[in-house]
Amino acid sequence: MNGWLYERGIGEERAALVERGRIVEARVRRDADRLGPGAIVEGRLLGRSAGGHRARVLLNDGSEAMLQPVPKDMTEGMTLRGEVIRAALFEAPANNGGPSRRKPMRLRGVDPATPQRDAPQLIDQLRASGVPVTECAPHGADLLAEAGWTDVMAEA
């Protein structure tokens, strides 16, 4: 079986891309991840980096994001709309046992008339990829487990 296996669980969606009987990619989207890739958000420009190529943005929900590239006519305090291209994440501590580092979500600017929206559901992202998607039934054979989902999650 080649293609995506998709399962809707309680509070999250899970998917595994299977090629030649092996999982080559796994994705999990929690229901709370409304600010993931594809979301359109609004915020205010806080300040540019030294080179002016990136800028910190304070989103309306109080979180911060990095905007890159920054439109030349954009100044501090201006309101803008952006598309989330990478969700916020935590960087693992270095080998010396230092603290982990939070990396803010990354945005790219969009037309100010673009309506705000949450990130698309995982099933919609998979269908848009053009790769076949098999939806796993809540009863019957556990196709994700048979493909090695438990091992992939243990590795992660």
Accessible surface in RSA format (square Angstrom, percent):
REM  Atomic radii and reference values for relative SASA: ProtOr
REM  Chains: A
REM  Algorithm: Lee & Richards
REM  Probe-radius: 1.40
REM  Slices: 20
REM RES _ NUM      All-atoms   Total-Side   Main-Chain    Non-polar    All polar
REM                ABS   REL    ABS   REL    ABS   REL    ABS   REL    ABS   REL
RES MET A   1   117.01  60.6  62.13  41.1  54.87 130.7  72.45  61.6  44.56  59.0
RES ASN A   2    95.84  66.1  79.14  76.5  16.71  40.2  25.53  61.5  70.31  68.0
RES GLY A   3     2.27   2.8   0.00   N/A   2.27   2.8   0.90   2.5   1.37   3.1
RES TRP A   4     6.03   2.4   6.03   2.9   0.00   0.0   4.78   2.5   1.26   2.0
RES LEU A   5     7.17   4.0   7.17   5.1   0.00   0.0   7.17   5.0   0.00   0.0
RES TYR A   6    10.98   5.1  10.85   6.2   0.13   0.3   6.95   5.2   4.03   5.0
RES GLU A   7    35.34  20.3  35.06  26.5   0.28   0.7   8.17  15.8  27.17  22.2
RES ARG A   8   119.49  50.2  96.12  49.0  23.37  55.6  52.28  71.5  67.21  40.7
RES GLY A   9    15.29  18.9   0.00   N/A  15.29  18.9  10.48  28.8   4.81  10.8
RES ILE A  10   183.75 104.6 156.05 116.3  27.70  66.8 160.97 115.9  22.78  61.8
RES GLY A  11    37.41  46.1   0.00   N/A  37.41  46.1  24.74  67.9  12.67  28.4
RES GLU A  12    44.09  25.3  44.09  33.4   0.00   0.0   6.13  11.9  37.96  31.0
RES GLU A  13     0.87   0.5   0.87   0.7   0.00   0.0   0.00   0.0   0.87   0.7
RES ARG A  14    45.45  19.1  45.45  23.2   0.00   0.0  10.07  13.8  35.38  21.4
RES ALA A  15     0.00   0.0   0.00   0.0   0.00   0.0   0.00   0.0   0.00   0.0
RES ALA A  16     0.00   0.0   0.00   0.0   0.00   0.0   0.00   0.0   0.00   0.0
RES LEU A  17    23.54  13.1  23.54  16.8   0.00   0.0  23.54  16.5   0.00   0.0
RES VAL A  18     4.58   3.0   4.58   4.1   0.00   0.0   4.58   4.0   0.00   0.0
RES GLU A  19    79.40  45.6  76.74  58.1   2.66   6.3  17.91  34.6  61.48  50.2
RES ARG A  20   220.62  92.6 188.35  96.0  32.27  76.8  78.67 107.5 141.95  86.0
RES GLY A  21    51.47  63.5   0.00   N/A  51.47  63.5  29.57  81.1  21.90  49.1
RES ARG A  22   163.43  68.6 160.74  81.9   2.70   6.4  58.87  80.5 104.57  63.4
RES ILE A  23    21.53  12.3   3.65   2.7  17.88  43.1   3.65   2.6  17.88  48.5
RES VAL A  24    72.67  47.8  34.69  31.4  37.98  91.5  42.89  37.3  29.78  80.8
RES GLU A  25    68.55  39.4  60.60  45.8   7.96  18.9  30.17  58.4  38.39  31.3
RES ALA A  26    34.18  31.4   7.12  11.0  27.06  61.6   7.12  10.0  27.06  71.7
RES ARG A  27    84.27  35.4  78.34  39.9   5.93  14.1  31.29  42.8  52.98  32.1
RES VAL A  28    67.84  44.6  37.07  33.6  30.77  74.1  37.27  32.4  30.57  82.9
RES ARG A  29    20.87   8.8  20.23  10.3   0.64   1.5  14.21  19.4   6.66   4.0
RES ARG A  30   138.53  58.2 138.53  70.6   0.00   0.0  46.21  63.1  92.33  56.0
RES ASP A  31    65.29  45.7  47.18  47.0  18.11  42.8  31.65  74.5  33.64  33.6
RES ALA A  32    86.29  79.3  55.72  86.0  30.57  69.5  67.17  94.6  19.12  50.6
RES ASP A  33    40.08  28.1  34.34  34.2   5.73  13.6  16.89  39.7  23.19  23.1
RES ARG A  34   108.20  45.4 108.20  55.2   0.00   0.0  41.43  56.6  66.77  40.5
RES LEU A  35    36.14  20.1  32.16  23.0   3.98  10.0  33.87  23.8   2.26   6.1
RES GLY A  36     6.53   8.1   0.00   N/A   6.53   8.1   6.13  16.8   0.40   0.9
RES PRO A  37    69.71  50.8  67.07  61.1   2.64   9.6  67.43  55.7   2.28  14.2
RES GLY A  38    12.17  15.0   0.00   N/A  12.17  15.0  10.14  27.8   2.03   4.5
RES ALA A  39     0.00   0.0   0.00   0.0   0.00   0.0   0.00   0.0   0.00   0.0
RES ILE A  40     4.85   2.8   2.15   1.6   2.71   6.5   2.15   1.5   2.71   7.3
RES VAL A  41    10.87   7.1   9.96   9.0   0.90   2.2  10.69   9.3   0.18   0.5
RES GLU A  42    39.73  22.8  37.55  28.4   2.17   5.2   0.19   0.4  39.54  32.3
RES GLY A  43     1.35   1.7   0.00   N/A   1.35   1.7   1.12   3.1   0.23   0.5
RES ARG A  44   104.40  43.8 104.31  53.2   0.08   0.2  34.74  47.5  69.66  42.2
RES LEU A  45     0.83   0.5   0.11   0.1   0.72   1.8   0.11   0.1   0.72   1.9
RES LEU A  46    44.90  25.0  27.76  19.9  17.15  43.1  29.26  20.5  15.65  42.1
RES GLY A  47    14.78  18.2   0.00   N/A  14.78  18.2  12.41  34.1   2.37   5.3
RES ARG A  48    88.26  37.1  59.61  30.4  28.64  68.2  37.11  50.7  51.15  31.0
RES SER A  49    40.18  34.0  22.45  30.0  17.73  40.8  29.29  62.4  10.89  15.3
RES ALA A  50   121.03 111.3  69.62 107.4  51.42 117.0  83.57 117.7  37.46  99.2
RES GLY A  51    56.61  69.8   0.00   N/A  56.61  69.8  30.66  84.1  25.95  58.1
RES GLY A  52    18.75  23.1   0.00   N/A  18.75  23.1  12.93  35.5   5.82  13.0
RES HIS A  53   129.82  71.0 127.48  88.6   2.34   6.0  83.35  85.9  46.48  54.1
RES ARG A  54    97.29  40.8  97.29  49.6   0.00   0.0   8.73  11.9  88.57  53.7
RES ALA A  55     0.55   0.5   0.00   0.0   0.55   1.3   0.55   0.8   0.00   0.0
RES ARG A  56   113.68  47.7 113.47  57.8   0.20   0.5  40.52  55.4  73.16  44.3
RES VAL A  57     0.00   0.0   0.00   0.0   0.00   0.0   0.00   0.0   0.00   0.0
RES LEU A  58    55.50  30.9  53.28  38.1   2.23   5.6  53.28  37.4   2.23   6.0
RES LEU A  59     6.11   3.4   3.27   2.3   2.84   7.1   3.32   2.3   2.79   7.5
RES ASN A  60   107.36  74.0  69.63  67.3  37.73  90.9  38.17  91.9  69.19  66.9
RES ASP A  61    79.73  55.9  36.15  36.0  43.59 103.1  37.31  87.8  42.42  42.3
RES GLY A  62    53.36  65.8   0.00   N/A  53.36  65.8  30.51  83.7  22.85  51.2
RES SER A  63    31.98  27.0  21.87  29.2  10.11  23.3  31.20  66.4   0.78   1.1
RES GLU A  64    64.54  37.1  60.42  45.7   4.12   9.8  19.65  38.0  44.89  36.7
RES ALA A  65     0.68   0.6   0.00   0.0   0.68   1.6   0.01   0.0   0.67   1.8
RES MET A  66    31.76  16.4  31.76  21.0   0.00   0.0  23.73  20.2   8.03  10.6
RES LEU A  67     0.98   0.5   0.98   0.7   0.00   0.0   0.98   0.7   0.00   0.0
RES GLN A  68    67.64  37.8  61.99  45.3   5.66  13.5  12.33  26.2  55.32  42.0
RES PRO A  69    99.34  72.4  97.06  88.5   2.28   8.3  97.06  80.1   2.28  14.1
RES VAL A  70    13.07   8.6   0.00   0.0  13.07  31.5   0.17   0.1  12.91  35.0
RES PRO A  71    53.17  38.7  41.62  37.9  11.55  42.0  52.88  43.7   0.28   1.8
RES LYS A  72   200.39  97.8 171.14 105.0  29.25  69.6 122.59 110.3  77.80  82.9
RES ASP A  73   112.94  79.1  93.73  93.3  19.21  45.4  49.47 116.4  63.47  63.3
RES MET A  74    23.67  12.3  22.09  14.6   1.57   3.7  22.18  18.9   1.49   2.0
RES THR A  75    82.21  58.5  79.12  80.2   3.09   7.4  68.22  91.6  13.99  21.1
RES GLU A  76   123.22  70.7  99.16  75.0  24.07  57.3  30.23  58.5  93.00  75.9
RES GLY A  77    40.68  50.2   0.00   N/A  40.68  50.2  23.00  63.1  17.67  39.6
RES MET A  78    80.69  41.8  74.10  49.0   6.59  15.7  76.63  65.2   4.06   5.4
RES THR A  79    88.55  63.0  66.63  67.5  21.92  52.2  38.71  52.0  49.84  75.3
RES LEU A  80    11.03   6.1   6.16   4.4   4.88  12.3  11.03   7.7   0.00   0.0
RES ARG A  81    45.23  19.0  42.42  21.6   2.80   6.7   3.34   4.6  41.89  25.4
RES GLY A  82     0.23   0.3   0.00   N/A   0.23   0.3   0.00   0.0   0.23   0.5
RES GLU A  83    30.64  17.6  30.64  23.2   0.00   0.0   0.43   0.8  30.20  24.7
RES VAL A  84     0.99   0.7   0.00   0.0   0.99   2.4   0.00   0.0   0.99   2.7
RES ILE A  85    81.16  46.2  55.63  41.4  25.53  61.5  58.71  42.3  22.44  60.9
RES ARG A  86    63.06  26.5  61.81  31.5   1.25   3.0  45.89  62.7  17.17  10.4
RES ALA A  87    38.91  35.8  36.76  56.7   2.15   4.9  36.76  51.8   2.15   5.7
RES ALA A  88    37.33  34.3  15.95  24.6  21.38  48.6  16.27  22.9  21.06  55.8
RES LEU A  89    71.51  39.8  65.19  46.6   6.32  15.9  71.24  50.0   0.27   0.7
RES PHE A  90   143.44  71.8 118.52  73.4  24.92  64.8 118.52  71.9  24.92  71.3
RES GLU A  91    70.85  40.7  66.88  50.6   3.97   9.5  28.94  56.0  41.91  34.2
RES ALA A  92    83.79  77.0  59.26  91.4  24.53  55.8  65.12  91.7  18.66  49.4
RES PRO A  93    68.28  49.8  51.37  46.8  16.90  61.4  52.39  43.3  15.89  98.8
RES ALA A  94    67.29  61.9  47.13  72.7  20.16  45.9  58.38  82.2   8.91  23.6
RES ASN A  95   166.63 114.9 127.99 123.7  38.65  93.1  40.04  96.4 126.60 122.4
RES ASN A  96   131.86  90.9  89.26  86.3  42.60 102.6  48.19 116.0  83.67  80.9
RES GLY A  97    63.83  78.7   0.00   N/A  63.83  78.7  33.14  90.9  30.69  68.7
RES GLY A  98    24.44  30.1   0.00   N/A  24.44  30.1  21.19  58.1   3.25   7.3
RES PRO A  99   129.75  94.6 105.20  95.9  24.55  89.2 117.21  96.8  12.54  77.9
RES SER A 100    61.44  51.9  38.16  50.9  23.29  53.6  12.17  25.9  49.27  69.0
RES ARG A 101   137.34  57.7 133.50  68.1   3.84   9.2  63.16  86.3  74.18  45.0
RES ARG A 102   118.64  49.8  97.58  49.7  21.06  50.1  44.52  60.8  74.12  44.9
RES LYS A 103    58.05  28.3  57.56  35.3   0.49   1.2  17.51  15.8  40.54  43.2
RES PRO A 104    39.14  28.5  39.12  35.7   0.03   0.1  39.12  32.3   0.03   0.2
RES MET A 105     9.81   5.1   9.79   6.5   0.03   0.1   9.79   8.3   0.03   0.0
RES ARG A 106    72.67  30.5  72.67  37.0   0.00   0.0   9.52  13.0  63.15  38.3
RES LEU A 107     0.17   0.1   0.17   0.1   0.00   0.0   0.17   0.1   0.00   0.0
RES ARG A 108   107.95  45.3 107.95  55.0   0.00   0.0  34.27  46.8  73.68  44.7
RES GLY A 109    31.40  38.7   0.00   N/A  31.40  38.7  14.52  39.8  16.88  37.8
RES VAL A 110    30.82  20.3   9.92   9.0  20.91  50.4  20.17  17.5  10.65  28.9
RES ASP A 111    91.03  63.8  77.22  76.9  13.82  32.7  32.45  76.4  58.59  58.4
RES PRO A 112   105.79  77.1  95.01  86.6  10.78  39.2  95.25  78.6  10.54  65.5
RES ALA A 113    88.02  80.9  57.19  88.3  30.83  70.1  68.37  96.3  19.65  52.1
RES THR A 114    31.86  22.7  27.57  28.0   4.29  10.2  20.46  27.5  11.40  17.2
RES PRO A 115    98.15  71.5  92.51  84.3   5.64  20.5  97.90  80.8   0.25   1.6
RES GLN A 116    92.26  51.6  68.03  49.7  24.23  57.7  20.58  43.8  71.68  54.4
RES ARG A 117   125.04  52.5 110.30  56.2  14.74  35.1  59.69  81.6  65.34  39.6
RES ASP A 118    78.94  55.3  67.92  67.6  11.02  26.1  17.84  42.0  61.10  60.9
RES ALA A 119     6.63   6.1   1.38   2.1   5.25  11.9   1.38   1.9   5.25  13.9
RES PRO A 120    49.78  36.3  39.37  35.9  10.40  37.8  49.78  41.1   0.00   0.0
RES GLN A 121    78.54  43.9  77.72  56.8   0.82   2.0  28.83  61.4  49.72  37.7
RES LEU A 122     3.70   2.1   3.70   2.6   0.00   0.0   3.70   2.6   0.00   0.0
RES ILE A 123    20.81  11.8  20.81  15.5   0.00   0.0  20.81  15.0   0.00   0.0
RES ASP A 124    68.56  48.0  62.07  61.8   6.50  15.4  21.51  50.6  47.05  46.9
RES GLN A 125    55.81  31.2  43.61  31.9  12.20  29.0  23.84  50.7  31.97  24.2
RES LEU A 126     0.65   0.4   0.42   0.3   0.23   0.6   0.65   0.5   0.00   0.0
RES ARG A 127   134.21  56.4 113.17  57.7  21.04  50.1  50.98  69.7  83.23  50.4
RES ALA A 128    91.19  83.8  49.15  75.8  42.04  95.6  62.34  87.8  28.85  76.4
RES SER A 129    62.18  52.5  24.29  32.4  37.89  87.3  36.49  77.7  25.69  36.0
RES GLY A 130    68.00  83.9   0.00   N/A  68.00  83.9  38.18 104.8  29.82  66.8
RES VAL A 131    53.51  35.2  47.66  43.1   5.85  14.1  49.45  43.0   4.06  11.0
RES PRO A 132    92.79  67.6  80.81  73.7  11.99  43.6  92.75  76.6   0.04   0.2
RES VAL A 133    41.23  27.1   8.45   7.7  32.78  79.0   8.66   7.5  32.57  88.3
RES THR A 134    53.44  38.0  49.47  50.1   3.97   9.5  34.26  46.0  19.17  29.0
RES GLU A 135    99.93  57.4  75.40  57.0  24.53  58.4  26.17  50.6  73.76  60.2
RES CYS A 136    15.60  11.8   2.01   2.2  13.59  32.0   3.17   8.0  12.43  13.4
RES ALA A 137    52.84  48.6  35.72  55.1  17.12  38.9  41.35  58.2  11.50  30.5
RES PRO A 138   134.56  98.1  90.81  82.8  43.75 159.0 101.66  83.9  32.90 204.5
RES HIS A 139   142.26  77.8 132.37  92.0   9.90  25.3 100.78 103.9  41.48  48.3
RES GLY A 140    70.77  87.3   0.00   N/A  70.77  87.3  37.97 104.2  32.79  73.4
RES ALA A 141    65.56  60.3  37.15  57.3  28.41  64.6  48.34  68.1  17.22  45.6
RES ASP A 142    76.05  53.3  66.43  66.1   9.62  22.8  33.90  79.8  42.15  42.0
RES LEU A 143    62.41  34.8  59.94  42.9   2.47   6.2  60.21  42.3   2.21   5.9
RES LEU A 144     3.00   1.7   2.88   2.1   0.12   0.3   2.88   2.0   0.12   0.3
RES ALA A 145    46.96  43.2  30.92  47.7  16.04  36.5  31.64  44.6  15.32  40.6
RES GLU A 146   126.18  72.4  86.60  65.5  39.58  94.2  50.67  98.0  75.50  61.6
RES ALA A 147    23.17  21.3   5.57   8.6  17.60  40.0  13.20  18.6   9.96  26.4
RES GLY A 148    20.70  25.5   0.00   N/A  20.70  25.5  20.36  55.9   0.34   0.8
RES TRP A 149    26.22  10.5  26.22  12.7   0.00   0.0  18.43   9.8   7.79  12.6
RES THR A 150    95.53  67.9  92.09  93.4   3.44   8.2  72.63  97.6  22.90  34.6
RES ASP A 151    97.89  68.6  95.45  95.0   2.44   5.8  24.52  57.7  73.37  73.2
RES VAL A 152    40.08  26.4  38.79  35.1   1.29   3.1  39.39  34.2   0.69   1.9
RES MET A 153    70.93  36.7  57.30  37.9  13.63  32.5  36.50  31.0  34.43  45.6
RES ALA A 154    87.65  80.6  47.51  73.3  40.15  91.3  60.30  84.9  27.36  72.5
RES GLU A 155   155.19  89.1 117.56  88.9  37.62  89.6  49.21  95.2 105.98  86.5
RES ALA A 156   111.64 102.6  41.09  63.4  70.55 160.5  67.59  95.2  44.04 116.7
END  Absolute sums over single chains surface
CHAIN  1 A     9717.2       7383.8       2333.5       5309.0       4408.3
END  Absolute sums over all chains
TOTAL          9717.2       7383.8       2333.5       5309.0       4408.3
